[in-house]
Amino acid sequence: MAMGRKRTKAVPLLRIAYDSTPTPEAEKYNHLGIIQSISGKYTCDIDNVKQTIRGTCLSLSQKVSGRSGANPNTAIKLYNTVVIRKVLFDFELWNSISSADMQQLEVAHHVCLKRAQGLPHLTCSDMVLGLAGVTSIEALIDLHKLAFICSLCHAPIDEPCHILFILRLCKFDLCENRKIGFIPDIVKILQKTSP
């Protein structure tokens, strides 16, 4: 009986080309202030995201509230349109978020929703989400990622973003050893929702 390492397929490095012109790839690149690496890993600083949630929420509540405070419906609408959009900027690149990090985001989300509704600190989180008519941060991230992949699928076939998406999809199918990035996250989301 021979023991040893399991053999994996050696997959050649795929070069991206547009109109037969090879596109050079850098190890790391910066686009709109977002630093992305060629490995597909994105370092999402959860502490920074939590501070953004709380800081923006507190700043917004101070600006909006008058003598009696803001109307809870108005505060929640502002929270959804301002805070959530600011926090979820570049969320498509968040991959492999640990459950502990997701829990921290949920706690910050619940604290802000409790404050917006004027509820006591010890109010049950499920009740807070139900009263506000809002879902969890994890569900929002999953929903927005699915909407993003839907827009990629419906992009015109000759668009570079669609070509790159198809190339990454094929690369995901071929590479067994590298399962990080946007496509594996979408597969995980789809596996969560399927029976």
C-alpha positions in Angstrom: 0.0 0.0 0.0 1.6 3.2 -1.1 1.1 6.3 0.9 1.8 9.8 -0.2 0.3 13.1 -1.2 -2.8 13.3 -3.3 -1.9 14.3 -6.8 -3.7 17.4 -8.1 -3.9 18.5 -11.7 -1.3 21.0 -12.7 -3.2 23.9 -14.2 -1.2 26.3 -16.4 -1.4 30.0 -15.5 -4.1 31.6 -17.7 -3.1 34.8 -19.3 -5.8 37.4 -19.9 -5.8 38.8 -23.4 -8.0 41.4 -25.1 -8.1 41.4 -28.9 -5.0 39.0 -28.9 -3.1 41.5 -26.8 -1.9 40.0 -23.5 -2.9 42.1 -20.5 -0.2 42.4 -17.9 -1.2 41.5 -14.3 0.4 43.1 -11.3 0.7 41.4 -7.9 -1.4 44.2 -6.3 -3.3 47.0 -7.8 -5.3 50.0 -6.5 -8.6 50.9 -8.1 -10.8 53.7 -6.6 -8.9 53.3 -3.3 -9.4 49.5 -3.1 -6.3 47.5 -3.0 -6.7 44.0 -4.6 -4.1 41.3 -4.9 -3.6 38.7 -7.7 -4.3 35.9 -5.2 -7.9 37.0 -4.9 -7.7 37.7 -1.2 -9.1 40.9 0.0 -8.2 42.1 3.4 -11.5 43.5 4.8 -10.8 45.4 7.9 -13.8 44.5 10.0 -12.9 47.0 12.8 -12.8 49.8 10.2 -16.2 48.7 8.8 -17.7 48.5 12.4 -16.4 52.0 13.1 -17.9 53.2 9.8 -21.3 51.8 10.7 -21.3 53.3 14.2 -19.6 56.6 13.3 -21.9 57.3 10.3 -24.9 56.3 12.3 -24.1 58.5 15.3 -23.1 61.5 13.0 -26.4 61.1 11.1 -28.5 60.8 14.2 -26.9 64.0 15.7 -27.6 66.0 12.5 -31.2 64.7 12.1 -32.5 64.7 15.6 -34.3 67.7 16.9 -35.7 68.2 20.4 -37.8 65.1 20.4 -35.4 63.1 18.1 -35.9 61.8 14.6 -39.0 59.9 13.6 -37.9 56.2 13.7 -39.2 55.5 10.1 -37.1 58.5 8.8 -34.0 57.4 10.8 -34.3 53.8 9.4 -34.7 55.1 5.9 -31.6 57.3 6.3 -29.7 54.4 7.8 -30.6 52.2 4.8 -29.7 54.8 2.2 -26.7 56.4 3.8 -25.0 54.0 6.3 -25.6 50.7 4.6 -24.5 52.0 1.2 -21.3 53.5 2.6 -20.5 50.4 4.6 -21.2 48.0 1.7 -19.0 49.9 -0.8 -16.7 47.3 -2.5 -18.4 44.5 -0.6 -18.1 42.3 -3.7 -14.5 41.9 -2.9 -15.1 40.7 0.6 -14.4 37.0 0.5 -14.1 34.4 3.2 -15.4 36.5 6.0 -15.2 34.5 9.2 -18.3 33.9 11.2 -16.8 35.9 14.2 -16.3 38.9 11.9 -19.8 38.6 10.5 -21.1 38.5 14.1 -19.3 41.7 14.9 -20.9 43.4 11.9 -24.3 42.1 13.0 -23.8 43.6 16.5 -22.9 47.0 15.1 -25.9 46.8 12.7 -28.3 45.9 15.6 -26.9 48.7 17.8 -27.5 51.3 15.1 -31.0 50.0 14.4 -31.9 50.1 18.1 -30.6 53.7 18.4 -32.6 54.7 15.2 -35.8 53.2 16.7 -35.2 54.6 20.2 -35.3 51.1 21.7 -33.6 50.0 24.9 -30.1 48.5 24.7 -31.3 45.0 25.8 -34.0 44.7 23.2 -34.0 41.3 21.4 -32.2 41.6 18.0 -34.8 39.7 16.1 -37.4 42.1 17.3 -35.3 45.1 16.3 -34.9 43.7 12.7 -38.6 42.9 12.5 -39.7 46.3 13.7 -37.4 48.0 11.3 -38.3 45.8 8.4 -34.6 45.2 7.7 -32.6 42.0 7.2 -29.2 41.0 8.6 -26.0 42.3 7.2 -25.1 38.8 6.0 -28.3 38.6 4.0 -27.8 42.1 2.6 -24.2 41.2 1.5 -25.5 38.0 -0.1 -28.3 39.8 -1.9 -26.1 42.4 -3.3 -23.5 39.8 -4.4 -26.2 37.9 -6.3 -27.5 41.2 -7.9 -23.9 41.9 -9.0 -23.4 38.5 -10.6 -26.8 39.0 -12.3 -25.6 42.2 -13.8 -22.4 40.4 -15.0 -24.5 37.6 -16.6 -26.7 40.1 -18.4 -23.8 42.3 -19.6 -23.4 42.3 -23.4 -21.3 39.4 -24.6 -18.6 41.5 -26.2 -18.0 43.7 -23.1 -14.7 43.1 -21.4 -16.4 42.7 -18.0 -18.5 39.8 -19.4 -15.5 38.2 -21.0 -13.5 38.4 -17.8 -16.4 37.0 -15.8 -16.6 34.0 -18.2 -12.9 33.5 -18.0 -12.9 33.6 -14.2 -15.9 31.2 -14.1 -13.9 28.7 -16.3 -10.8 29.2 -14.2 -12.8 28.4 -11.1 -14.1 25.2 -12.6 -10.5 24.1 -13.7 -8.6 25.1 -10.5 -9.1 22.8 -7.6 -6.5 24.3 -5.4 -7.5 28.0 -5.5 -11.1 28.4 -4.2 -11.1 32.0 -3.0 -12.6 35.1 -4.5 -15.9 36.2 -5.8 -17.0 33.1 -7.8 -16.4 30.7 -4.8 -18.4 33.1 -2.6 -21.3 33.0 -5.1 -21.2 29.2 -5.1 -21.4 29.2 -1.3 -24.3 31.6 -1.3 -26.1 29.4 -3.9 -25.4 26.3 -1.8 -26.9 28.0 1.3 -30.1 28.8 -0.5 -30.6 25.5 -2.4 -32.3 22.6 -0.6 
